[in-house]
């Protein structure tokens, strides 16, 4: 017999109907995938769809869904902070579809990762990819990304040349660093740290090394507030938040497999 086919399904949450996709497998360890922003369960550049297919072929049942108000789901979008009920309902639907499951890992990108972190207790482990931990001003990069930009400028010969010739403003450089330094601690990072400590759920970070959101997350992850839940992040050499560069998808798959237990 061939591998079970992907199936579209629905489940309910707070009176709304949510669209979902199940990639079934025989394994007892499954993965629930939570998207970020207003992305549907396919994911940007089909990242979720492709990863679900590949992992299910390796024995991991995979479940993806659109939260309320997104994609195929009815209702109003509660945002990542209000998606706890959606995640809980998705977990129940996943277990009903795959009753052999003895453990479910949560996988999330960007604020999908943050949503998982804020409600981590039901999961055997969390895989947080470029998690959204720093809420920058609208249209502005996270402070840690600003500092990394200027650090790179000053570490390069070209950067010093631009500074000495006036192409790079000294005042702008100093001002940018100072503004970033004043904005390092955020309420969101504190909330995530408290939630993770309370849950006791093992956490694994996967970060695109040159992505602004990931740079900010790495800085927060090294802070004292995350000391009790800290584990060494895995870095992927990419600047793509959604791992859209050549070779990124394979690197992400390898990183995920390193932290998942065997499916059986």
C-alpha positions in Angstrom: 0.0 0.0 0.0 1.1 3.6 -0.7 1.5 6.3 1.8 -1.8 7.8 3.1 -2.9 10.9 1.1 -3.1 14.4 2.5 -6.7 15.3 3.5 -8.5 18.5 4.0 -10.7 18.7 7.1 -12.5 21.2 9.3 -13.0 21.6 13.0 -14.8 24.2 15.2 -13.6 26.8 17.5 -15.8 29.2 19.5 -18.7 28.6 17.0 -16.5 29.1 13.9 -15.4 26.6 11.3 -11.7 26.3 10.7 -10.0 24.8 7.7 -7.2 22.4 8.2 -4.9 20.0 6.4 -3.8 16.6 7.7 -0.8 14.7 6.4 -1.3 11.4 8.1 1.3 8.9 9.1 1.7 5.9 11.3 4.0 7.6 13.8 3.1 8.2 17.5 4.8 11.6 17.5 3.0 14.3 15.5 3.6 18.0 14.7 1.0 20.8 14.9 2.1 23.7 12.8 1.0 27.3 13.6 1.4 30.0 11.1 2.4 33.6 11.7 0.8 36.9 10.7 -2.1 36.5 8.3 -0.5 33.6 6.5 -2.6 30.6 5.6 -1.7 27.1 6.5 0.3 26.8 3.3 2.9 29.2 4.6 4.9 31.8 2.8 6.6 30.2 -0.2 4.7 27.0 0.7 7.2 26.4 3.5 4.6 24.7 5.8 3.1 22.6 3.0 6.4 21.3 1.9 7.7 20.6 5.4 4.5 18.8 6.3 4.8 16.6 3.3 8.4 15.7 3.9 8.0 15.0 7.6 4.9 12.9 7.1 6.9 10.8 4.6 9.3 10.2 7.4 6.6 8.9 9.7 5.4 12.1 11.5 1.7 12.9 11.3 1.4 16.6 10.5 -1.6 19.0 11.1 -1.9 22.5 9.8 -4.8 24.9 10.2 -6.0 28.4 9.5 -6.9 30.3 12.7 -10.2 32.1 12.8 -10.6 34.9 10.2 -7.7 33.6 8.1 -7.7 31.6 4.9 -10.5 29.0 4.8 -11.7 29.8 8.4 -14.7 31.8 9.4 -14.9 34.5 12.1 -12.7 37.4 13.1 -8.9 37.1 13.3 -7.9 37.2 17.0 -4.3 37.8 16.2 -1.5 35.7 17.6 -2.2 36.8 21.2 -5.8 35.6 21.0 -5.2 32.3 19.1 -4.9 30.1 22.2 -8.4 28.7 21.7 -7.7 28.0 18.0 -4.5 26.0 19.0 -6.4 24.0 21.6 -9.2 23.2 19.2 -6.6 22.2 16.5 -4.9 19.9 19.0 -8.2 18.1 19.8 -9.0 17.7 16.1 -5.5 16.4 15.4 -5.7 13.8 18.2 -9.2 12.7 16.9 -7.8 12.2 13.4 -4.7 10.4 14.6 -5.6 8.5 17.8 -2.2 6.7 18.0 -0.5 9.9 18.9 1.3 9.8 22.3 3.1 13.2 21.9 2.7 16.3 19.8 5.4 18.9 19.1 4.4 22.5 18.2 6.1 24.2 15.3 5.7 27.9 14.6 7.3 30.7 12.6 7.4 34.3 13.6 4.3 35.3 15.7 3.0 31.7 15.2 6.0 30.7 17.3 5.1 33.3 19.8 1.5 32.1 20.0 2.8 28.6 20.8 5.2 29.9 23.4 2.4 31.7 25.2 0.3 28.5 25.4 3.0 25.8 25.6 1.7 23.4 28.2 -0.1 20.9 25.9 3.0 20.2 23.8 5.7 17.6 24.3 8.2 20.2 22.9 8.2 23.4 20.9 10.1 24.3 17.8 10.2 28.1 17.5 11.4 29.4 14.2 12.4 33.1 14.0 10.0 33.9 16.9 8.6 37.4 17.3 9.8 38.5 20.7 10.4 42.3 20.1 7.6 44.6 19.0 9.4 47.4 17.1 7.8 50.6 16.1 5.6 50.2 12.9 7.8 50.0 9.9 11.0 49.8 11.9 13.3 46.8 12.3 13.8 45.4 15.8 16.4 47.2 17.9 18.8 44.3 17.9 18.7 44.2 14.1 19.6 48.0 14.0 22.6 47.4 16.3 23.7 44.4 14.2 23.5 46.6 11.0 25.8 49.2 12.5 28.1 46.7 14.1 28.6 45.2 10.6 29.2 48.6 9.2 32.0 49.4 11.7 33.5 45.9 11.3 34.0 46.3 7.6 36.6 48.3 5.7 33.9 49.6 3.4 31.9 50.8 6.4 34.8 52.8 7.7 35.4 54.2 4.2 31.8 55.4 4.0 32.1 57.0 7.5 35.3 58.8 6.7 34.1 60.1 3.3 30.7 61.2 4.7 28.6 58.7 2.9 27.7 57.2 6.3 26.5 59.8 8.8 28.3 59.6 12.2 25.3 61.3 13.8 22.9 58.9 12.3 25.1 56.0 13.3 25.3 57.1 17.0 21.6 58.0 17.1 20.6 54.7 15.7 22.7 52.8 18.2 21.4 54.9 21.1 17.8 54.5 20.0 18.3 50.7 19.8 19.9 50.6 23.2 17.0 52.3 24.8 14.5 49.8 23.4 15.9 46.4 24.2 13.4 45.1 26.8 9.9 44.5 25.8 6.7 43.4 27.5 6.2 40.6 24.9 9.6 39.0 25.7 8.8 39.0 29.4 5.4 37.4 28.7 6.9 34.7 26.6 9.6 34.0 29.2 7.1 33.7 32.0 4.8 31.4 29.9 7.7 29.1 29.0 9.0 28.8 32.5 5.5 28.1 33.8 4.9 25.4 31.2 8.1 23.4 31.6 8.0 22.5 28.0 11.3 21.9 26.2 12.0 24.7 23.7 14.2 24.6 20.6 15.0 27.7 18.6 15.8 27.7 14.9 17.1 31.1 13.6 18.0 32.6 10.3 21.3 34.2 11.2 20.8 37.5 9.3 17.0 37.9 9.6 16.1 41.0 11.7 13.4 39.2 13.7 15.8 36.3 14.4 18.6 38.7 15.5 16.2 40.3 17.9 15.0 36.9 19.2 18.6 35.7 19.7 19.4 38.7 21.8 16.4 38.2 24.0 17.0 34.5 24.2 20.4 35.1 25.7 19.0 37.4 28.4 18.5 36.4 32.0 14.8 36.2 31.7 15.1 33.1 29.5 17.9 31.5 31.6 15.6 28.7 33.0 14.4 27.6 29.6 17.5 28.3 27.5 18.9 25.8 25.0 21.5 26.6 22.3 19.7 27.8 19.1 20.4 26.3 15.7 21.4 28.9 13.2 20.7 28.7 9.5 23.0 30.9 7.3 20.2 32.9 5.6 18.8 36.4 5.6 15.3 35.1 4.7 12.7 35.2 7.4 10.7 32.5 5.6 13.7 30.5 4.4 13.1 31.2 0.8 16.8 31.2 -0.4 18.5 28.3 -2.2 19.3 25.6 0.3 17.2 27.1 3.1 14.4 24.5 2.9 16.9 21.6 3.3 18.7 23.3 6.1 15.4 23.9 7.9 14.3 20.3 7.5 17.7 19.1 8.9 17.3 21.5 11.9 13.8 20.2 12.7 14.8 16.6 12.4 17.7 17.2 14.9 15.2 18.2 17.6 12.3 15.9 16.9 12.2 12.5 18.7 11.8 9.4 16.5 8.3 9.1 15.2 7.8 5.7 16.7 
